[in-house]
Amino acid sequence: MKIFTKTSVATMTVAFAFGLFGAITVLAAGPAVVNLGTAGNFVILSKTGISTTGATSVVGDMGVSPAEATYITGFGLILPSASAFSTSALVTGKIYAPGYTNPTPANLTTAILDMQTAYTDAMSRASTVTELGAGNIGGLTLAPGVYKWGTGVTIPTDVTLSGGANDVWIFQIAQNLDISSAKKIILAGGAQANNIFWAVSGQTTIGTTAVFNGNILDQTAIVLNTGATLNGRALAQSAVTLDANAVTVSSSSATVPAIPATPAVPAVPTVTSATPAISATPAISATSANSSLDDAKKIVLQNQLTGLLATIQLLQVQVQARTQGSAPSNSSGQATNANALANANVNASFKRDLTTGTTGADVKTLQEWLNDHGYAVAVGGGAGSQGNETTTFGGLTRSALARFQKSVGITPAVGYFGAITRAYISTH
């Protein structure tokens, strides 16, 4: 049996830096498993909210804390009287929130603390490989070990984790983690998703139809784009955002039968190039659209009618302000006209639909509006919080918008900023 020493590892790393190998296998000593505590009982656990849109499927228990059950949106929760958990047609498991019957509140508090402890543990492990690929690990085959980056990490092509059933991988990422659309984290040699830990300080974004393996311990948000698959856990100290995803808690790689079937590193380019052809996303979208065609038509007509009424009301306010030069008479005096003009100015900033991934000044205006009206995008001085609004529409913005939509009866309350929501804001 060949033994890989520290010297041989260093030699291969140098060879990679100088491009001497087309496909590199990086080897490192395997660490001890990260103890998730009671947080390991959840497939999705979040401090600020869990939202979904589309035909999402979650296998395992979910929980939020200290946020209430109202911050779980898109799941159609069913809560029996005096129950410790709710259920959903989208979840094969139980859903927990602080307002439910004892012992749920105390159990959630413990699970959140365990999640934070696990993140700290994962981040504090001594690294065996640092700054691999300058943060780009696409195309590599990685042996068990602790990998550390002071930057973000991108996965633009498939990456393979090769090791035995008891081997452990820990990835320490100081910024964001992004896997591109239709790419995969492949498990080979019996590697188990349950023994893989991605500790991320920034946001984790899983691209459209991508396949991700492992437990995500994220200090910020976890965003799964349309059709992405997660075999593992999404444990976020902020929000988790889903969009027609499959999320399954995994205790072994056996839950992902198709993934270990592509172990050969030389075949990675072929698999990658074939992935777009394999993807059935357009067909899935079409099926979903066909099944709700009548509802879609109704929504379009409602959008048009609501937008027209909002425009008429806005014009009336503007005409009244110009002709009278003062507020309409009511108990609030001039405040009514001031508020109307403020709403008019806000409405003028919104000229387009906004959704996850959108950037621009209008996104910042929306975040400011949400923060000012009690639907905080973020707290504690983080990005998106009051006074720290950004120009990027991410999972936190979507979650805050969904809470606002739900509270005022806008349906579907999925955090999509379209004509109905624009019209509502302009008239309130």
C-alpha positions as CSV (number, residue, x, y, z in Angstrom):
1,M,0.0,0.0,0.0
2,K,1.3,3.4,-0.9
3,I,1.7,5.8,2.0
4,F,1.3,9.6,1.3
5,T,3.5,11.6,3.5
6,K,3.4,15.4,4.2
7,T,6.2,15.8,1.6
8,S,4.2,14.0,-1.1
9,V,1.1,16.1,-0.4
10,A,3.2,19.3,-0.6
11,T,4.7,18.1,-3.9
12,M,1.3,17.5,-5.5
13,T,0.1,20.9,-4.2
14,V,3.1,22.6,-5.9
15,A,2.5,20.6,-9.0
16,F,-1.1,21.8,-9.1
17,A,0.1,25.4,-8.8
18,F,2.3,25.0,-11.9
19,G,-0.4,23.1,-13.8
20,L,1.6,19.9,-14.1
21,F,-1.5,17.7,-13.7
22,G,-4.8,17.9,-15.5
23,A,-6.8,16.4,-12.6
24,I,-5.4,16.6,-9.1
25,T,-6.3,14.5,-6.0
26,V,-5.5,16.4,-2.9
27,L,-4.8,14.2,0.2
28,A,-5.0,15.2,3.8
29,A,-5.3,13.6,7.2
30,G,-9.0,12.9,8.2
31,P,-10.3,14.9,11.2
32,A,-12.8,13.9,13.8
33,V,-16.5,14.3,13.1
34,V,-18.2,17.6,14.1
35,N,-20.8,17.0,16.8
36,L,-24.0,18.7,15.7
37,G,-25.8,17.9,19.0
38,T,-29.5,18.3,18.8
39,A,-29.2,20.4,15.7
40,G,-28.5,17.2,14.0
41,N,-32.2,16.3,14.5
42,F,-33.1,18.8,11.8
43,V,-32.7,18.8,8.1
44,I,-33.3,22.6,8.1
45,L,-32.8,24.8,11.1
46,S,-32.8,28.6,11.0
47,K,-32.8,31.5,13.4
48,T,-34.7,34.0,11.2
49,G,-37.0,32.1,8.8
50,I,-37.5,29.4,6.2
51,S,-39.2,30.3,2.9
52,T,-40.1,28.3,-0.2
53,T,-41.7,28.6,-3.6
54,G,-42.6,26.0,-6.1
55,A,-42.8,22.2,-5.7
56,T,-40.3,21.8,-2.8
57,S,-39.8,18.5,-1.1
58,V,-38.2,18.3,2.3
59,V,-37.4,14.9,4.0
60,G,-36.7,15.4,7.7
61,D,-37.7,17.8,10.5
62,M,-37.5,21.6,10.2
63,G,-37.3,24.3,12.9
64,V,-37.0,28.1,13.4
65,S,-36.0,30.0,16.6
66,P,-36.2,32.7,17.9
67,A,-38.3,33.6,14.9
68,E,-41.9,32.5,15.1
69,A,-43.9,30.2,12.9
70,T,-45.0,33.2,10.8
71,Y,-41.5,33.3,9.4
72,I,-41.9,29.9,7.8
73,T,-43.6,30.8,4.5
74,G,-44.7,28.9,1.5
75,F,-45.2,25.6,3.3
76,G,-48.9,25.9,4.1
77,L,-48.4,24.8,7.8
78,I,-51.1,22.7,9.5
79,L,-51.0,23.1,13.3
80,P,-53.5,21.0,15.3
81,S,-54.7,22.5,18.5
82,A,-52.2,22.4,21.4
83,S,-49.6,20.6,19.3
84,A,-45.9,20.7,19.7
85,F,-45.3,20.7,16.0
86,S,-47.0,21.5,12.7
87,T,-47.0,19.6,9.4
88,S,-46.9,20.4,5.7
89,A,-47.7,18.6,2.4
90,L,-44.2,19.6,1.3
91,V,-42.4,18.1,4.3
92,T,-42.0,14.5,5.3
93,G,-41.3,15.2,8.9
94,K,-42.3,17.6,11.6
95,I,-42.0,21.4,11.8
96,Y,-41.2,23.2,15.0
97,A,-41.4,26.9,16.1
98,P,-41.1,28.7,19.5
99,G,-44.9,29.3,19.9
100,Y,-45.8,25.7,19.9
101,T,-46.6,23.5,22.9
102,N,-43.9,22.5,25.4
103,P,-41.2,21.1,25.2
104,T,-40.7,22.6,21.7
105,P,-39.6,26.1,22.7
106,A,-36.9,24.8,25.1
107,N,-35.8,22.1,22.6
108,L,-35.4,24.7,19.9
109,T,-33.3,26.9,22.1
110,T,-31.0,24.0,22.8
111,A,-30.8,23.1,19.1
112,I,-29.9,26.6,18.0
113,L,-27.1,26.8,20.6
114,D,-25.9,23.4,19.4
115,M,-25.8,24.7,15.9
116,Q,-23.7,27.7,16.8
117,T,-21.4,25.5,18.9
118,A,-20.9,23.1,15.9
119,Y,-20.1,26.1,13.6
120,T,-17.5,27.3,16.1
121,D,-16.1,23.8,16.4
122,A,-15.8,23.4,12.7
123,M,-14.2,26.8,12.2
124,S,-11.6,26.2,15.0
125,R,-10.2,22.9,13.7
126,A,-6.5,23.0,12.7
127,S,-6.3,23.1,8.9
128,T,-4.4,20.6,6.9
129,V,-4.8,22.3,3.5
130,T,-5.0,26.1,3.1
131,E,-6.1,28.4,0.2
132,L,-6.4,25.5,-2.2
133,G,-6.9,26.6,-5.8
134,A,-7.2,30.3,-4.5
135,G,-10.8,29.4,-3.7
136,N,-11.7,27.6,-6.9
137,I,-12.0,23.9,-6.3
138,G,-13.8,22.9,-9.4
139,G,-12.5,19.7,-11.1
140,L,-10.5,18.5,-8.0
141,T,-10.8,15.3,-6.1
142,L,-10.4,15.9,-2.4
143,A,-9.4,13.4,0.3
144,P,-10.5,13.7,3.9
145,G,-9.1,16.6,5.8
146,V,-9.6,20.2,7.0
147,Y,-9.5,22.7,4.2
148,K,-9.3,26.4,5.0
149,W,-9.8,29.6,2.9
150,G,-9.5,33.3,4.0
151,T,-11.7,34.1,0.9
152,G,-14.8,32.7,-0.7
153,V,-15.0,29.4,-2.4
154,T,-16.5,28.7,-5.9
155,I,-17.3,25.3,-7.5
156,P,-17.7,26.1,-11.2
157,T,-17.3,22.4,-12.3
158,D,-17.9,19.1,-10.5
159,V,-15.8,18.4,-7.4
160,T,-15.3,14.9,-6.0
161,L,-14.8,13.9,-2.4
162,S,-13.1,10.5,-2.3
163,G,-12.8,8.5,0.9
164,G,-14.2,5.7,3.1
165,A,-17.5,5.5,4.9
166,N,-15.9,6.8,8.2
167,D,-13.8,9.6,6.7
168,V,-14.6,13.3,7.5
169,W,-14.2,16.5,5.5
170,I,-14.4,20.0,7.0
171,F,-14.3,23.1,4.9
172,Q,-13.7,26.4,6.6
173,I,-14.8,29.3,4.3
174,A,-14.3,32.9,5.5
175,Q,-16.6,34.4,2.8
176,N,-19.3,33.1,0.4
177,L,-19.7,29.6,-0.9
178,D,-21.1,29.2,-4.5
179,I,-21.7,26.1,-6.6
180,S,-22.6,26.9,-10.2
181,S,-25.8,25.7,-11.9
182,A,-26.1,22.0,-12.8
183,K,-22.8,21.2,-11.1
184,K,-22.3,18.4,-8.5
185,I,-20.4,17.5,-5.4
186,I,-19.7,13.8,-6.2
187,L,-19.1,11.2,-3.4
188,A,-16.7,8.4,-4.3
189,G,-15.2,5.4,-2.4
190,G,-18.1,5.1,0.1
191,A,-17.9,8.8,1.3
192,Q,-21.0,9.8,3.3
193,A,-22.8,13.1,3.1
194,N,-23.3,13.0,6.8
195,N,-19.5,13.3,7.4
196,I,-19.0,16.4,5.3
197,F,-19.2,19.8,7.0
198,W,-19.2,23.2,5.2
199,A,-18.6,26.0,7.7
200,V,-19.3,29.2,5.9
201,S,-19.1,32.8,7.2
202,G,-20.9,34.4,4.2
203,Q,-23.8,33.2,2.2
204,T,-24.1,29.7,0.7
205,T,-25.7,29.7,-2.8
206,I,-26.5,26.4,-4.5
207,G,-27.1,27.0,-8.2
208,T,-30.0,25.9,-10.3
209,T,-30.3,22.1,-10.6
210,A,-27.0,21.7,-8.8
211,V,-26.5,18.7,-6.5
212,F,-24.8,19.5,-3.1
213,N,-23.7,16.9,-0.5
214,G,-22.9,17.6,3.1
215,N,-24.0,19.6,6.2
216,I,-24.0,23.4,5.7
217,L,-23.2,25.3,8.9
218,D,-23.7,28.9,7.7
219,Q,-23.3,32.1,9.8
220,T,-25.4,34.0,7.2
221,A,-28.0,32.7,4.7
222,I,-28.4,29.5,2.7
223,V,-30.1,30.0,-0.7
224,L,-31.1,27.1,-3.0
225,N,-31.9,28.2,-6.5
226,T,-34.6,26.5,-8.6
227,G,-34.4,22.7,-8.8
228,A,-31.2,22.4,-6.7
229,T,-30.8,19.3,-4.5
230,L,-29.3,19.2,-1.0
231,N,-28.3,15.8,0.5
232,G,-27.4,16.8,4.1
233,R,-28.5,19.6,6.3
234,A,-29.1,23.4,6.0
235,L,-28.3,24.9,9.4
236,A,-28.3,28.7,9.2
237,Q,-27.8,31.4,11.8
238,S,-30.0,33.5,9.5
239,A,-32.5,32.5,6.8
240,V,-32.9,29.5,4.5
241,T,-34.5,30.2,1.1
242,L,-35.8,27.4,-1.1
243,D,-37.2,27.3,-4.7
244,A,-38.6,23.9,-5.9
245,N,-35.8,22.0,-4.2
246,A,-35.3,18.5,-2.9
247,V,-33.7,18.5,0.6
248,T,-33.0,15.3,2.4
249,V,-31.3,14.6,5.6
250,S,-28.6,12.0,5.0
251,S,-26.9,9.6,7.3
252,S,-25.1,7.7,4.5
253,S,-24.2,8.1,0.9
254,A,-26.7,5.4,0.1
255,T,-29.4,8.0,0.0
256,V,-27.8,9.4,-3.2
257,P,-27.6,6.3,-5.5
258,A,-26.8,8.2,-8.7
259,I,-23.9,10.2,-7.4
260,P,-21.3,7.6,-6.5
261,A,-21.7,6.2,-10.0
262,T,-19.4,8.8,-11.4
263,P,-16.2,8.3,-9.4
264,A,-13.6,8.6,-12.2
265,V,-11.8,11.9,-12.2
266,P,-10.9,11.7,-15.9
267,A,-14.6,11.5,-16.7
268,V,-15.5,14.7,-15.0
269,P,-15.3,16.9,-18.1
270,T,-17.6,14.5,-19.9
271,V,-20.1,14.5,-17.1
272,T,-20.0,18.2,-16.8
273,S,-20.6,18.9,-20.4
274,A,-23.5,16.4,-20.5
275,T,-25.2,17.8,-17.4
276,P,-27.2,20.5,-19.3
277,A,-28.6,17.9,-21.6
278,I,-29.7,15.7,-18.6
279,S,-31.3,18.6,-16.8
280,A,-35.1,18.5,-17.0
281,T,-35.8,21.9,-15.5
282,P,-37.6,23.3,-18.5
283,A,-40.0,20.3,-18.5
284,I,-40.6,20.6,-14.8
285,S,-41.4,24.3,-15.1
286,A,-43.8,23.6,-17.9
287,T,-45.6,20.9,-15.9
288,S,-46.0,23.2,-13.0
289,A,-47.2,26.0,-15.3
290,N,-49.7,23.8,-17.1
291,S,-51.2,22.5,-13.8
292,S,-52.0,26.0,-12.7
293,L,-52.7,27.8,-16.0
294,D,-56.0,29.1,-14.9
295,D,-54.6,30.5,-11.7
296,A,-51.8,32.1,-13.6
297,K,-54.3,33.9,-15.9
298,K,-56.2,35.1,-12.9
299,I,-53.0,36.4,-11.3
300,V,-52.1,38.3,-14.5
301,L,-55.5,39.9,-14.8
302,Q,-55.5,40.7,-11.1
303,N,-52.0,42.3,-11.5
304,Q,-53.3,44.4,-14.4
305,L,-56.4,45.6,-12.6
306,T,-54.6,46.3,-9.3
307,G,-51.9,48.2,-11.1
308,L,-54.5,50.3,-13.0
309,L,-56.4,51.2,-9.8
310,A,-53.1,52.1,-8.1
311,T,-52.1,54.3,-11.0
312,I,-55.5,56.1,-10.9
313,Q,-55.2,56.7,-7.1
314,L,-51.7,57.9,-7.4
315,L,-52.6,60.4,-10.1
316,Q,-55.5,61.7,-8.0
317,V,-53.1,62.3,-5.1
318,Q,-50.6,64.1,-7.3
319,V,-53.3,66.3,-8.9
320,Q,-54.8,67.1,-5.5
321,A,-51.4,68.1,-4.1
322,R,-50.6,70.4,-7.1
323,T,-54.0,72.1,-7.2
324,Q,-54.5,72.6,-3.5
325,G,-50.9,73.0,-2.4
326,S,-51.9,71.4,0.9
327,A,-53.0,68.2,2.4
328,P,-56.6,66.8,2.0
329,S,-58.6,67.7,5.1
330,N,-58.6,65.0,7.8
331,S,-57.5,64.6,11.4
332,S,-53.9,64.2,10.4
333,G,-53.6,67.6,8.7
334,Q,-50.7,68.0,6.3
335,A,-49.3,64.6,7.3
336,T,-51.7,63.0,4.9
337,N,-50.4,64.9,1.9
338,A,-46.8,64.3,3.0
339,N,-47.4,60.6,3.3
340,A,-49.1,60.4,0.0
341,L,-46.2,62.2,-1.7
342,A,-43.7,60.0,0.1
343,N,-45.6,56.9,-1.2
344,A,-45.6,58.5,-4.7
345,N,-41.8,58.9,-4.5
346,V,-41.3,55.4,-3.3
347,N,-43.6,54.0,-6.1
348,A,-41.6,56.0,-8.6
349,S,-38.5,54.1,-7.6
350,F,-40.1,50.8,-8.6
351,K,-40.2,50.3,-12.3
352,R,-39.6,46.5,-12.6
353,D,-40.1,43.2,-10.9
354,L,-37.5,42.2,-8.3
355,T,-36.5,38.7,-7.3
356,T,-33.5,36.8,-5.9
357,G,-30.3,37.8,-7.7
358,T,-31.6,41.2,-8.8
359,T,-29.3,44.2,-8.2
360,G,-29.9,47.9,-8.3
361,A,-30.8,51.1,-6.4
362,D,-34.5,50.0,-6.4
363,V,-33.5,46.9,-4.3
364,K,-32.0,49.2,-1.7
365,T,-35.1,51.3,-1.7
366,L,-37.2,48.2,-1.1
367,Q,-35.0,47.1,1.8
368,E,-35.3,50.6,3.3
369,W,-39.1,50.5,3.0
370,L,-39.3,47.0,4.6
371,N,-37.0,48.1,7.5
372,D,-39.0,51.3,8.0
373,H,-42.3,49.4,8.2
374,G,-41.3,46.7,10.7
375,Y,-40.2,43.9,8.3
376,A,-36.5,43.9,9.1
377,V,-34.3,42.5,6.3
378,A,-31.6,41.8,8.8
379,V,-30.7,42.8,12.4
380,G,-27.6,43.5,14.4
381,G,-25.9,45.9,11.9
382,G,-25.5,43.2,9.2
383,A,-25.9,43.7,5.5
384,G,-29.5,44.7,4.8
385,S,-30.3,45.9,8.3
386,Q,-31.5,49.5,9.1
387,G,-28.9,51.9,7.8
388,N,-26.9,49.1,6.1
389,E,-29.2,48.4,3.2
390,T,-27.6,46.9,0.0
391,T,-28.4,46.9,-3.7
392,T,-28.6,43.1,-3.9
393,F,-31.9,41.1,-3.6
394,G,-30.9,38.0,-1.7
395,G,-32.5,35.5,0.6
396,L,-32.9,37.9,3.5
397,T,-34.7,40.4,1.3
398,R,-37.0,37.7,-0.1
399,S,-37.8,36.4,3.4
400,A,-38.7,39.9,4.8
401,L,-40.8,40.6,1.7
402,A,-42.6,37.3,2.1
403,R,-43.5,38.2,5.7
404,F,-44.8,41.6,4.6
405,Q,-46.9,40.0,1.8
406,K,-48.4,37.4,4.2
407,S,-49.2,40.0,6.8
408,V,-51.3,42.1,4.4
409,G,-52.9,39.2,2.5
410,I,-50.9,39.4,-0.8
411,T,-50.9,36.0,-2.4
412,P,-48.8,34.1,-3.2
413,A,-46.6,35.3,-0.3
414,V,-43.4,34.0,-1.7
415,G,-41.1,37.1,-1.6
416,Y,-41.5,38.0,-5.3
417,F,-41.8,41.8,-5.9
418,G,-44.3,42.1,-8.7
419,A,-47.1,44.3,-9.8
420,I,-49.5,43.4,-7.0
421,T,-46.9,44.3,-4.3
422,R,-45.8,47.5,-6.1
423,A,-49.4,48.6,-6.3
424,Y,-50.0,47.9,-2.6
425,I,-47.0,49.9,-1.5
426,S,-48.0,52.8,-3.7
427,T,-51.4,53.1,-2.2
428,H,-50.6,52.5,1.5
